[in-house]
């Protein structure tokens, strides 16, 4: 660490058009703060050589605050002297700038020491937030919506991760169930279409039967064979009727009209039966569609209920983390207020005694010198010193 130059800088009054005897008054005005600064410079050099510890940072803070007082006192002297010595304004500026530059450099170095552990803690919190954000991105696509991650306890953060993982797993399970249902419905649709095509030649022989979509392979085979048997029986019967018609036609033309009538009646019956079977198939399909719709509505309702549970869990976790953070902040503020009250109570008697002592110290101008400029200036300086002393008591205590 580079050492700050704290040696007294000599300023030549001739450079500012001032005589030495007149400039000496200004120099003497600055000497108390220069002397105090030089005394504090020795402490400053000592701190620069010390190891960085909690005690060192506290010493750096205390010294920096004292230097702030010296710097502000320098500003006060600067304003006062410049008001009295307009001709020496530039000379006063030079003293002010030279002194403040040295002090500001010491303040900067001391601030680095003072905030050493504060900056370490700030870096730790930044790293913790980055790590937790990375972990969140593994279980959610929107990690940016979670704030104050670095302020969470490890338990609260672990609960948040577990809750998000549970939500993700449940969504994946629901998606798998829906996909399996879609695949099964597609298979049944294809199977139903294939069986309709295969049984189309036998539609007139359908009776009351199970749905083609829901039959297993054994049931369907039995049903198809029954249709084939029915068709064969029907064709055999038709062939028998045809032969019988030929025989009857040969037997007698008189019976032809009656036979024709019976054939038409049989045809009408067959058509009615075919229509009946078509109506049955339409009803079966409508029932199947209604069942599928009910299952889909049930799945959607269950998904909405699960989402509501997940939302409630996330809200409870966030509310708990916020409550813990607020409780810690309130406890810290309460402890700070207690320490400040104790310090104020401890220093009050000393501060009162010092202020009473200063107020009891008075200076009056001798008779006949009431309008003397030197006497008036001395009295004004004395009153200024009393004000400075009270400020010093307040700052030190």
C-alpha positions as CSV (number, residue, x, y, z in Angstrom):
1,X,0.0,0.0,0.0
2,X,1.5,3.4,-1.1
3,X,2.0,5.9,1.7
4,X,0.3,9.3,1.4
5,X,2.5,12.4,1.5
6,X,1.4,14.2,4.7
7,X,4.3,16.7,5.0
8,X,3.5,20.4,5.5
9,X,3.4,22.3,2.2
10,X,4.8,25.8,2.3
11,X,2.9,28.3,0.2
12,X,4.6,31.5,-0.8
13,X,2.3,34.5,-0.3
14,X,4.3,36.6,-2.8
15,X,2.8,34.4,-5.6
16,X,-0.6,35.9,-4.7
17,X,0.5,39.5,-4.3
18,X,0.4,39.5,-0.5
19,X,2.9,40.8,2.1
20,X,4.3,38.4,4.6
21,X,3.0,40.1,7.7
22,X,-0.5,40.2,6.3
23,X,-0.4,36.7,5.1
24,X,0.8,35.5,8.5
25,X,-2.7,36.1,9.9
26,X,-4.2,33.7,7.4
27,X,-1.4,31.1,8.0
28,X,-2.0,31.3,11.7
29,X,-5.8,30.7,11.1
30,X,-5.0,27.4,9.3
31,X,-2.3,26.2,11.7
32,X,-4.7,24.5,14.2
33,X,-6.1,22.3,11.5
34,X,-2.7,21.7,10.0
35,X,-1.3,20.7,13.4
36,X,-4.3,18.4,14.0
37,X,-3.9,16.9,10.6
38,X,-0.2,16.2,11.2
39,X,-1.0,14.5,14.5
40,X,-3.6,12.3,12.8
41,X,-1.2,11.5,10.0
42,X,1.0,9.5,12.3
43,X,-2.0,7.3,13.3
44,X,-2.8,7.0,9.5
45,X,0.8,5.8,8.8
46,X,0.4,3.2,11.6
47,X,-2.8,1.9,10.2
48,X,-1.4,1.4,6.7
49,X,1.2,-1.0,8.1
50,X,-1.3,-3.1,10.2
51,X,-2.8,-6.4,9.2
52,X,-6.4,-6.1,8.0
53,X,-8.6,-7.2,10.9
54,X,-12.0,-6.2,12.3
55,X,-10.1,-3.9,14.8
56,X,-8.1,-2.4,12.0
57,X,-11.3,-1.5,10.1
58,X,-12.8,0.1,13.2
59,X,-9.6,2.2,13.8
60,X,-9.7,3.2,10.1
61,X,-13.3,4.3,10.5
62,X,-12.6,6.3,13.6
63,X,-9.6,8.0,12.1
64,X,-11.5,8.8,8.8
65,X,-14.3,10.5,10.8
66,X,-11.8,12.6,12.6
67,X,-10.2,13.6,9.3
68,X,-13.6,14.5,8.0
69,X,-13.9,16.9,10.9
70,X,-10.5,18.4,10.2
71,X,-11.5,18.8,6.5
72,X,-14.8,20.4,7.3
73,X,-13.0,22.7,9.8
74,X,-10.6,23.6,7.0
75,X,-13.7,24.5,4.9
76,X,-15.0,26.7,7.7
77,X,-11.6,28.5,8.1
78,X,-11.4,29.0,4.4
79,X,-14.9,30.6,4.2
80,X,-14.2,32.9,7.3
81,X,-10.8,34.1,6.2
82,X,-11.8,34.7,2.6
83,X,-14.7,36.8,3.8
84,X,-12.2,39.0,5.9
85,X,-9.4,39.0,3.3
86,X,-10.9,39.5,-0.1
87,X,-7.4,40.5,-1.4
88,X,-6.0,37.1,-0.2
89,X,-8.8,35.0,-1.6
90,X,-6.5,33.0,-4.0
91,X,-4.0,32.5,-1.2
92,X,-6.7,31.0,1.1
93,X,-7.9,28.8,-1.8
94,X,-4.4,27.4,-2.2
95,X,-4.2,26.5,1.5
96,X,-7.6,24.9,1.4
97,X,-6.9,22.9,-1.8
98,X,-3.5,21.7,-0.6
99,X,-4.8,20.5,2.7
100,X,-8.0,18.9,1.4
101,X,-6.2,17.0,-1.3
102,X,-4.0,15.3,1.3
103,X,-6.9,14.5,3.6
104,X,-9.1,13.2,0.8
105,X,-6.3,10.8,-0.3
106,X,-6.1,9.5,3.3
107,X,-9.9,9.3,3.5
108,X,-9.9,7.2,0.3
109,X,-7.3,4.8,1.6
110,X,-9.0,4.5,5.0
111,X,-12.4,3.9,3.3
112,X,-10.8,0.9,1.5
113,X,-9.6,-0.5,4.8
114,X,-12.9,0.3,6.6
115,X,-15.0,-1.5,4.0
116,X,-12.7,-4.5,3.5
117,X,-14.9,-7.1,5.2
118,X,-18.1,-5.3,4.0
119,X,-16.9,-5.8,0.4
120,X,-16.0,-9.5,1.1
121,X,-19.6,-10.1,2.4
122,X,-21.1,-8.3,-0.6
123,X,-19.1,-10.5,-3.0
124,X,-20.2,-13.7,-1.0
125,X,-23.9,-12.7,-1.4
126,X,-23.5,-12.0,-5.1
127,X,-21.9,-15.4,-5.6
128,X,-24.6,-17.1,-3.6
129,X,-27.3,-15.4,-5.7
130,X,-25.6,-16.6,-8.9
131,X,-25.4,-20.2,-7.6
132,X,-29.0,-20.3,-6.5
133,X,-30.2,-18.8,-9.8
134,X,-28.3,-21.5,-11.7
135,X,-29.9,-24.2,-9.6
136,X,-33.4,-22.7,-10.2
137,X,-32.8,-22.7,-14.0
138,X,-32.5,-26.5,-13.7
139,X,-36.1,-26.9,-12.4
140,X,-37.9,-23.9,-13.9
141,X,-37.9,-21.9,-17.1
142,X,-38.5,-18.6,-15.3
143,X,-35.8,-18.3,-12.5
144,X,-35.8,-14.5,-12.9
145,X,-39.1,-14.1,-11.2
146,X,-37.6,-15.1,-7.8
147,X,-36.0,-12.2,-6.0
148,X,-33.8,-11.9,-2.8
149,X,-32.4,-15.4,-3.3
150,X,-29.3,-14.5,-1.4
151,X,-31.4,-13.5,1.6
152,X,-33.1,-16.9,1.8
153,X,-32.1,-19.5,4.5
154,X,-30.7,-22.7,3.1
155,X,-33.9,-24.5,4.3
156,X,-36.2,-22.1,2.6
157,X,-34.3,-22.3,-0.7
158,X,-34.2,-26.2,-0.5
159,X,-38.0,-26.2,0.0
160,X,-38.4,-23.9,-3.0
161,X,-36.3,-26.3,-5.2
162,X,-38.2,-29.3,-3.9
163,X,-41.6,-27.7,-4.7
164,X,-40.5,-26.7,-8.2
165,X,-39.2,-30.2,-8.9
166,X,-42.5,-31.7,-7.7
167,X,-44.4,-29.4,-10.1
168,X,-42.1,-30.4,-13.0
169,X,-42.5,-34.1,-12.3
170,X,-46.3,-33.8,-12.1
171,X,-46.5,-32.0,-15.4
172,X,-44.3,-34.6,-17.1
173,X,-46.6,-37.4,-15.6
174,X,-49.7,-35.7,-16.9
175,X,-48.2,-35.3,-20.3
176,X,-47.3,-39.0,-20.4
177,X,-50.9,-40.0,-19.5
178,X,-52.4,-37.7,-22.2
179,X,-50.0,-39.1,-24.8
180,X,-50.8,-42.7,-23.9
181,X,-54.5,-41.9,-24.1
182,X,-54.0,-40.3,-27.5
183,X,-52.1,-43.3,-28.9
184,X,-54.7,-45.7,-27.6
185,X,-57.6,-43.7,-29.1
186,X,-55.8,-43.6,-32.5
187,X,-55.2,-47.4,-32.3
188,X,-58.9,-48.0,-31.5
189,X,-60.0,-45.7,-34.3
190,X,-57.9,-47.6,-36.9
191,X,-59.1,-50.9,-35.5
192,X,-62.8,-49.8,-35.7
193,X,-62.4,-48.6,-39.3
194,X,-60.7,-51.8,-40.4
195,X,-63.4,-53.9,-38.8
196,X,-66.2,-51.9,-40.4
197,X,-64.7,-52.5,-43.8
198,X,-64.3,-56.2,-43.1
199,X,-67.9,-56.6,-41.8
200,X,-69.5,-54.4,-44.5
201,X,-70.5,-57.4,-46.7
202,X,-72.4,-58.8,-43.7
203,X,-74.1,-55.7,-42.4
204,X,-77.6,-57.0,-43.1
205,X,-76.9,-59.9,-40.7
206,X,-76.0,-57.7,-37.7
207,X,-77.9,-58.2,-34.6
208,X,-77.5,-56.5,-31.2
209,X,-73.8,-56.8,-30.7
210,X,-70.9,-55.2,-28.7
211,X,-69.1,-52.2,-30.2
212,X,-66.5,-53.1,-32.9
213,X,-64.1,-50.7,-31.1
214,X,-64.3,-52.4,-27.7
215,X,-64.2,-56.1,-28.8
216,X,-61.1,-58.1,-28.1
217,X,-59.7,-60.2,-30.9
218,X,-61.4,-63.4,-29.7
219,X,-64.8,-61.7,-29.4
220,X,-64.4,-60.2,-32.8
221,X,-63.4,-63.5,-34.5
222,X,-66.5,-65.1,-33.0
223,X,-68.7,-62.3,-34.1
224,X,-67.3,-62.3,-37.7
225,X,-67.7,-66.0,-38.0
226,X,-71.3,-65.7,-36.9
227,X,-71.9,-63.1,-39.6
228,X,-70.3,-65.4,-42.2
229,X,-72.4,-68.3,-41.0
230,X,-75.5,-66.1,-41.1
231,X,-74.7,-65.1,-44.7
232,X,-74.1,-68.7,-45.8
233,X,-77.3,-69.7,-44.2
234,X,-79.1,-66.9,-45.8
235,X,-77.6,-67.7,-49.2
236,X,-78.5,-71.3,-48.8
237,X,-82.0,-70.4,-47.9
238,X,-82.2,-68.1,-50.9
239,X,-81.0,-70.9,-53.1
240,X,-83.6,-73.2,-51.6
241,X,-86.3,-70.5,-52.2
242,X,-85.1,-70.1,-55.8
243,X,-85.3,-73.8,-56.5
244,X,-88.7,-73.9,-54.8
245,X,-89.9,-71.0,-56.9
246,X,-88.8,-72.8,-60.0
247,X,-90.7,-75.9,-58.9
248,X,-93.7,-73.9,-58.0
249,X,-93.6,-72.0,-61.3
250,X,-93.6,-75.3,-63.1
251,X,-96.4,-76.6,-60.9
252,X,-98.7,-73.8,-61.5
253,X,-98.8,-70.4,-63.1
254,X,-101.7,-69.6,-60.8
255,X,-99.5,-69.4,-57.7
256,X,-97.0,-66.9,-59.4
257,X,-98.7,-63.8,-58.1
258,X,-98.6,-65.0,-54.5
259,X,-94.9,-66.0,-54.8
260,X,-94.0,-62.6,-56.2
261,X,-95.8,-60.9,-53.3
262,X,-94.0,-63.0,-50.7
263,X,-90.6,-62.2,-52.4
264,X,-91.3,-58.4,-52.2
265,X,-92.3,-58.7,-48.6
266,X,-89.1,-60.6,-47.8
267,X,-87.0,-57.9,-49.5
268,X,-88.8,-55.1,-47.6
269,X,-88.1,-57.0,-44.3
270,X,-84.4,-57.3,-45.2
271,X,-84.2,-53.6,-46.0
272,X,-85.9,-52.7,-42.7
273,X,-83.4,-54.9,-40.8
274,X,-80.5,-53.3,-42.6
275,X,-81.8,-49.8,-41.6
276,X,-82.2,-51.1,-38.0
277,X,-78.6,-52.2,-37.9
278,X,-77.3,-48.9,-39.3
279,X,-79.2,-47.0,-36.6
280,X,-77.7,-49.3,-33.9
281,X,-74.2,-48.6,-35.3
282,X,-74.8,-44.8,-35.2
283,X,-76.0,-45.0,-31.6
284,X,-72.9,-47.0,-30.6
285,X,-70.6,-44.5,-32.2
286,X,-72.4,-41.6,-30.4
287,X,-72.1,-43.4,-27.1
288,X,-68.3,-43.9,-27.6
289,X,-67.8,-40.2,-28.6
290,X,-69.7,-39.1,-25.4
291,X,-67.5,-41.4,-23.2
292,X,-64.3,-40.0,-24.7
293,X,-65.4,-36.4,-24.2
294,X,-66.3,-37.1,-20.5
295,X,-62.8,-38.7,-19.9
296,X,-61.1,-35.7,-21.5
297,X,-63.1,-33.2,-19.3
298,X,-62.2,-35.3,-16.2
299,X,-58.5,-35.2,-17.1
300,X,-58.6,-31.4,-17.6
301,X,-60.3,-30.9,-14.3
302,X,-57.8,-33.0,-12.4
303,X,-54.9,-31.0,-14.0
304,X,-56.5,-27.7,-12.9
305,X,-56.9,-28.9,-9.3
306,X,-53.2,-30.0,-9.2
307,X,-52.1,-26.6,-10.6
308,X,-54.0,-24.9,-7.8
309,X,-52.2,-27.0,-5.2
310,X,-48.8,-26.2,-6.7
311,X,-49.6,-22.4,-6.8
312,X,-50.6,-22.5,-3.2
313,X,-47.4,-24.3,-2.2
314,X,-45.2,-21.7,-4.0
315,X,-47.1,-18.8,-2.4
316,X,-46.7,-20.3,1.1
317,X,-42.9,-20.8,0.6
318,X,-42.4,-17.2,-0.6
319,X,-44.5,-15.8,2.3
320,X,-42.4,-17.8,4.8
321,X,-39.1,-16.5,3.3
322,X,-40.4,-12.9,3.4
323,X,-41.5,-13.2,7.0
324,X,-38.1,-14.5,8.1
325,X,-36.3,-11.7,6.3
326,X,-38.5,-9.0,7.8
327,X,-38.1,-10.5,11.4
328,X,-34.3,-10.4,11.0
329,X,-34.3,-6.8,9.8
330,X,-36.5,-5.7,12.7
331,X,-34.3,-7.5,15.2
332,X,-31.2,-5.8,13.8
333,X,-32.8,-2.4,13.8
334,X,-33.9,-2.8,17.4
335,X,-30.4,-3.7,18.5
336,X,-28.9,-0.7,16.7
337,X,-31.5,1.6,18.4
338,X,-30.6,0.1,21.9
339,X,-26.9,0.7,21.4
340,X,-27.4,4.2,20.2
341,X,-29.6,5.0,23.2
342,X,-27.0,3.6,25.6
343,X,-24.2,5.7,24.0
344,X,-26.4,8.8,24.1
345,X,-27.3,8.3,27.8
346,X,-23.6,7.6,28.7
347,X,-22.2,10.8,27.2
348,X,-25.0,13.2,28.1
349,X,-23.5,14.4,31.6
350,X,-20.0,15.1,30.2
351,X,-21.5,17.0,27.2
352,X,-23.7,19.1,29.5
353,X,-20.7,20.0,31.8
354,X,-18.5,21.0,28.9
355,X,-21.2,23.2,27.3
356,X,-21.9,24.9,30.7
357,X,-18.2,25.6,31.1
358,X,-18.0,27.2,27.7
359,X,-21.2,29.3,28.2
360,X,-19.7,30.5,31.6
361,X,-16.6,31.8,29.8
362,X,-17.2,35.4,28.6
363,X,-15.0,38.2,27.2
364,X,-16.0,41.8,27.2
365,X,-14.3,44.8,25.4
366,X,-12.6,47.2,27.8
367,X,-14.2,50.6,28.2
368,X,-13.2,53.0,25.5
369,X,-12.4,50.3,22.9
370,X,-16.0,49.4,21.9
371,X,-15.4,50.6,18.3
372,X,-11.8,49.5,18.0
373,X,-11.5,47.2,15.0
374,X,-8.9,45.0,16.5
375,X,-10.9,44.6,19.7
376,X,-14.0,43.8,17.7
377,X,-12.1,41.2,15.6
378,X,-10.7,39.6,18.7
379,X,-14.2,39.4,20.3
380,X,-15.6,37.9,17.0
381,X,-12.8,35.3,17.0
382,X,-13.5,34.4,20.6
383,X,-17.2,33.9,19.9
384,X,-16.3,31.8,16.8
385,X,-14.0,29.7,19.0
386,X,-16.9,29.0,21.4
387,X,-19.1,27.8,18.6
388,X,-16.2,25.7,17.3
389,X,-15.7,24.2,20.8
390,X,-19.4,23.2,21.1
391,X,-19.3,21.6,17.6
392,X,-16.1,19.7,18.7
393,X,-17.8,18.5,21.9
394,X,-20.8,17.2,19.9
395,X,-18.7,15.5,17.3
396,X,-16.3,13.9,19.8
397,X,-19.0,12.7,22.1
